[in-house]
Amino acid sequence: MGGRILEALSFLPPELQMILLSAIPLTELRASIPLAFTVMSQAWGWGWLKIYLLAVAGNLLPVPFVLWLLGPVSRLLSRWKPFERFFDWLFERARRRAGRAIEKYEALGLAVFVAIPLPMTGAWSGCVAAFLFGIPKRLSLPSIALGVAGAGAIVTLVMTGALAGVDFLLGS
């Protein structure tokens, strides 16, 4: 998936490719960082810090827009049945995935939810969860940013091999 997207973006400068790959909801930084380590770092000689910073910046790029526009856009589009079904599905999925932690810990729970580097727990899902659970935008934005920075750090550490000994420490 990421390779196809990179191919489609190949006319752009490499840094912009990385930012855009990190910004889209299908890949976010959970896919863009590993892709950068396997493709971009070899082709362009990027180090881990550049990869991390571009991925975090790209992943955060859509967050303010999604936070501010999700409510009005969902209300507007929900007038039509297909969109209503889509938003019902999206919001129910977010409630199930993020529910207890965000209800209990609010902004801190949101940051932890976004920081977990698993599919469907990134910045886009965090925006949906913040909207659903009524977390104010002034708290949502820094919480999501903290979560994105944390997820980026975890994925980067895994890709550099810095976490290779963790399974030993955990007794696995």
Secondary structure, DSSP 8 states (H G I E B T S, - for coil): -HHHHHHHTTTS-HHHHHHHHHHSTTTHHHHHHHHIIIIIHHHH---HHHHHHHHHHHHHTTHHHHHHHHHHHHHHHTTSHHHHHHHHHHHHHHHHHHHHHHHHHTHHHHHHHHHS-STT-SHHHHHHHHHHTT--HHHHHHHHHHHHHHHHHHHHHHHHTTTTTHHHHTT-
